[in-house]
Amino acid sequence: MVKTGTKHLIGCRCILPTLKSKKDPPLHSFVVFSETDERGNLIERYVTCNNCGVVHKVTGFCQSEIINNFEGTNASLTIDDIKISLSESVCRILETYNAELCDYEHVKFMIENDVRDFIVLSQEFNDDRKSGKILKYKGKGKFEIEPFSRSEFLQ
């Protein structure tokens, strides 16, 4: 089996500041990028909540354990940690579109593993259409920005 990577949600115990005044506010979730090994098992890692800064140990897809002591706090990657392994032009594009940490990690994964994939740079919804731009990895360190537009049928 081939090493793969995917984005998924992790739930945190915090609440976004804009929702704190609501009765029974929802807990915060944030997107993380995780890799699997050659056998398809998720590789455990540490991530930091983008709202409250609590460190999570990612144990499975959409599963994490909150780390209550300081174990792993220095093992959580930042955007700056990843930027040093990406070209200046790719970093500039990701910065321009305000990409999140999981997008930087996904791009790094595509390059290091020569996986032809893409990330969504921007998207908007107009009536029943979703449109935007993607950053597509074409292999051998080459990228391309492509627009997209498709029908979205919400039920």
Contacts in CASP RR format, 6 or more apart in sequence:
PFRMAT RR
TARGET T0000
AUTHOR 0000-0000-0000
METHOD contacts of the structure
MODEL  1
MVKTGTKHLIGCRCILPTLKSKKDPPLHSFVVFSETDERGNLIERYVTCN
NCGVVHKVTGFCQSEIINNFEGTNASLTIDDIKISLSESVCRILETYNAE
LCDYEHVKFMIENDVRDFIVLSQEFNDDRKSGKILKYKGKGKFEIEPFSR
SEFLQ
1 38 0 8 1.000
1 39 0 8 1.000
1 40 0 8 1.000
2 38 0 8 1.000
3 35 0 8 1.000
3 36 0 8 1.000
3 37 0 8 1.000
3 38 0 8 1.000
3 113 0 8 1.000
4 35 0 8 1.000
4 36 0 8 1.000
4 40 0 8 1.000
4 115 0 8 1.000
5 33 0 8 1.000
5 34 0 8 1.000
5 35 0 8 1.000
5 36 0 8 1.000
5 106 0 8 1.000
5 109 0 8 1.000
5 115 0 8 1.000
6 33 0 8 1.000
6 34 0 8 1.000
6 36 0 8 1.000
6 61 0 8 1.000
7 31 0 8 1.000
7 32 0 8 1.000
7 33 0 8 1.000
7 34 0 8 1.000
7 102 0 8 1.000
7 106 0 8 1.000
8 31 0 8 1.000
8 32 0 8 1.000
8 34 0 8 1.000
8 61 0 8 1.000
8 62 0 8 1.000
9 29 0 8 1.000
9 30 0 8 1.000
9 31 0 8 1.000
9 32 0 8 1.000
9 62 0 8 1.000
10 29 0 8 1.000
10 30 0 8 1.000
10 31 0 8 1.000
10 32 0 8 1.000
10 47 0 8 1.000
10 49 0 8 1.000
10 56 0 8 1.000
10 58 0 8 1.000
10 62 0 8 1.000
10 63 0 8 1.000
10 64 0 8 1.000
11 27 0 8 1.000
11 28 0 8 1.000
11 29 0 8 1.000
11 30 0 8 1.000
11 56 0 8 1.000
11 62 0 8 1.000
11 64 0 8 1.000
12 27 0 8 1.000
12 28 0 8 1.000
12 29 0 8 1.000
12 30 0 8 1.000
12 49 0 8 1.000
12 51 0 8 1.000
12 52 0 8 1.000
12 54 0 8 1.000
12 56 0 8 1.000
12 66 0 8 1.000
13 27 0 8 1.000
13 54 0 8 1.000
13 66 0 8 1.000
14 27 0 8 1.000
14 28 0 8 1.000
14 49 0 8 1.000
14 51 0 8 1.000
14 52 0 8 1.000
14 54 0 8 1.000
15 25 0 8 1.000
15 26 0 8 1.000
15 27 0 8 1.000
15 28 0 8 1.000
16 25 0 8 1.000
16 28 0 8 1.000
16 51 0 8 1.000
19 25 0 8 1.000
19 26 0 8 1.000
28 49 0 8 1.000
28 51 0 8 1.000
28 52 0 8 1.000
30 49 0 8 1.000
30 50 0 8 1.000
30 51 0 8 1.000
31 100 0 8 1.000
31 102 0 8 1.000
32 47 0 8 1.000
32 58 0 8 1.000
32 102 0 8 1.000
33 101 0 8 1.000
33 102 0 8 1.000
33 103 0 8 1.000
33 105 0 8 1.000
33 106 0 8 1.000
33 109 0 8 1.000
34 42 0 8 1.000
34 43 0 8 1.000
34 45 0 8 1.000
34 58 0 8 1.000
34 60 0 8 1.000
34 61 0 8 1.000
35 42 0 8 1.000
35 43 0 8 1.000
35 109 0 8 1.000
36 42 0 8 1.000
36 43 0 8 1.000
37 43 0 8 1.000
42 58 0 8 1.000
42 59 0 8 1.000
42 60 0 8 1.000
42 61 0 8 1.000
44 57 0 8 1.000
44 58 0 8 1.000
44 59 0 8 1.000
44 60 0 8 1.000
45 57 0 8 1.000
45 58 0 8 1.000
45 75 0 8 1.000
46 55 0 8 1.000
46 56 0 8 1.000
46 57 0 8 1.000
46 58 0 8 1.000
46 67 0 8 1.000
46 72 0 8 1.000
46 73 0 8 1.000
46 75 0 8 1.000
46 76 0 8 1.000
47 55 0 8 1.000
47 56 0 8 1.000
47 58 0 8 1.000
47 64 0 8 1.000
47 76 0 8 1.000
47 77 0 8 1.000
48 54 0 8 1.000
48 55 0 8 1.000
48 56 0 8 1.000
48 73 0 8 1.000
48 76 0 8 1.000
49 55 0 8 1.000
49 56 0 8 1.000
50 100 0 8 1.000
50 101 0 8 1.000
54 66 0 8 1.000
54 67 0 8 1.000
55 66 0 8 1.000
55 67 0 8 1.000
55 72 0 8 1.000
55 73 0 8 1.000
55 76 0 8 1.000
56 64 0 8 1.000
56 65 0 8 1.000
56 66 0 8 1.000
56 67 0 8 1.000
57 64 0 8 1.000
57 65 0 8 1.000
57 67 0 8 1.000
57 72 0 8 1.000
58 64 0 8 1.000
59 65 0 8 1.000
67 73 0 8 1.000
77 101 0 8 1.000
77 105 0 8 1.000
78 101 0 8 1.000
79 101 0 8 1.000
79 104 0 8 1.000
82 101 0 8 1.000
82 104 0 8 1.000
82 105 0 8 1.000
82 108 0 8 1.000
83 91 0 8 1.000
83 104 0 8 1.000
85 108 0 8 1.000
85 111 0 8 1.000
85 112 0 8 1.000
86 94 0 8 1.000
86 104 0 8 1.000
86 107 0 8 1.000
86 108 0 8 1.000
86 111 0 8 1.000
87 141 0 8 1.000
90 107 0 8 1.000
90 135 0 8 1.000
90 143 0 8 1.000
93 121 0 8 1.000
93 135 0 8 1.000
93 143 0 8 1.000
93 145 0 8 1.000
94 103 0 8 1.000
94 104 0 8 1.000
94 107 0 8 1.000
94 135 0 8 1.000
97 121 0 8 1.000
97 122 0 8 1.000
97 133 0 8 1.000
99 119 0 8 1.000
99 121 0 8 1.000
103 119 0 8 1.000
106 117 0 8 1.000
106 119 0 8 1.000
107 119 0 8 1.000
107 135 0 8 1.000
107 137 0 8 1.000
109 115 0 8 1.000
110 116 0 8 1.000
110 117 0 8 1.000
110 137 0 8 1.000
111 137 0 8 1.000
111 141 0 8 1.000
114 139 0 8 1.000
114 140 0 8 1.000
115 137 0 8 1.000
116 136 0 8 1.000
116 137 0 8 1.000
116 138 0 8 1.000
116 139 0 8 1.000
117 136 0 8 1.000
117 137 0 8 1.000
118 134 0 8 1.000
118 135 0 8 1.000
118 136 0 8 1.000
118 137 0 8 1.000
118 146 0 8 1.000
119 134 0 8 1.000
119 135 0 8 1.000
120 132 0 8 1.000
120 133 0 8 1.000
120 134 0 8 1.000
121 132 0 8 1.000
121 133 0 8 1.000
121 134 0 8 1.000
121 135 0 8 1.000
121 145 0 8 1.000
122 132 0 8 1.000
122 133 0 8 1.000
123 130 0 8 1.000
123 131 0 8 1.000
123 132 0 8 1.000
124 130 0 8 1.000
124 131 0 8 1.000
124 132 0 8 1.000
125 152 0 8 1.000
128 151 0 8 1.000
128 152 0 8 1.000
128 153 0 8 1.000
128 154 0 8 1.000
129 149 0 8 1.000
129 150 0 8 1.000
129 151 0 8 1.000
129 152 0 8 1.000
130 148 0 8 1.000
130 149 0 8 1.000
130 150 0 8 1.000
130 151 0 8 1.000
130 152 0 8 1.000
131 147 0 8 1.000
131 148 0 8 1.000
131 149 0 8 1.000
131 150 0 8 1.000
132 147 0 8 1.000
132 148 0 8 1.000
132 149 0 8 1.000
133 145 0 8 1.000
133 146 0 8 1.000
133 147 0 8 1.000
133 148 0 8 1.000
134 145 0 8 1.000
134 146 0 8 1.000
134 148 0 8 1.000
135 143 0 8 1.000
135 144 0 8 1.000
135 145 0 8 1.000
136 143 0 8 1.000
136 144 0 8 1.000
136 145 0 8 1.000
136 146 0 8 1.000
137 143 0 8 1.000
138 144 0 8 1.000
END
